Amino acid sequence: MSRHLQTTGPRALFTRARAERRARRVLEQELADYTTTADRDALEVLIDEAGTTDDEVARILRGQAQAQLFRVG
């Protein structure tokens, strides 16, 4: 059997979930560099124009913007 075959089962699901969480954390850290309102607005416009408002990037940006509002206000 080849080791490159896709496996299924609890261990494969756990490994995939862990990789997805890691990728999301990296994306969150990269998006956190856009700290000014102008930077975030420019990113949101690009996302809206691309038609991917339900995309993970859009959700992360909205969450970070809300968190920033609560920190400042």
Secondary structure in CASP SS format (residue, H / E / C, confidence):
PFRMAT SS
TARGET T0000
AUTHOR 0000-0000-0000
METHOD secondary structure of the structure
MODEL  1
M C 1.00
S C 1.00
R C 1.00
H C 1.00
L C 1.00
Q C 1.00
T C 1.00
T C 1.00
G C 1.00
P H 1.00
R H 1.00
A H 1.00
L H 1.00
F H 1.00
T H 1.00
R H 1.00
A H 1.00
R H 1.00
A H 1.00
E H 1.00
R H 1.00
R H 1.00
A H 1.00
R H 1.00
R H 1.00
V H 1.00
L H 1.00
E H 1.00
Q H 1.00
E H 1.00
L H 1.00
A H 1.00
D C 1.00
Y C 1.00
T C 1.00
T C 1.00
T H 1.00
A H 1.00
D H 1.00
R H 1.00
D H 1.00
A H 1.00
L H 1.00
E H 1.00
V H 1.00
L H 1.00
I H 1.00
D H 1.00
E H 1.00
A H 1.00
G C 1.00
T C 1.00
T C 1.00
D C 1.00
D C 1.00
E H 1.00
V H 1.00
A H 1.00
R H 1.00
I H 1.00
L H 1.00
R H 1.00
G H 1.00
Q H 1.00
A H 1.00
Q H 1.00
A H 1.00
Q H 1.00
L H 1.00
F H 1.00
R H 1.00
V H 1.00
G C 1.00
END
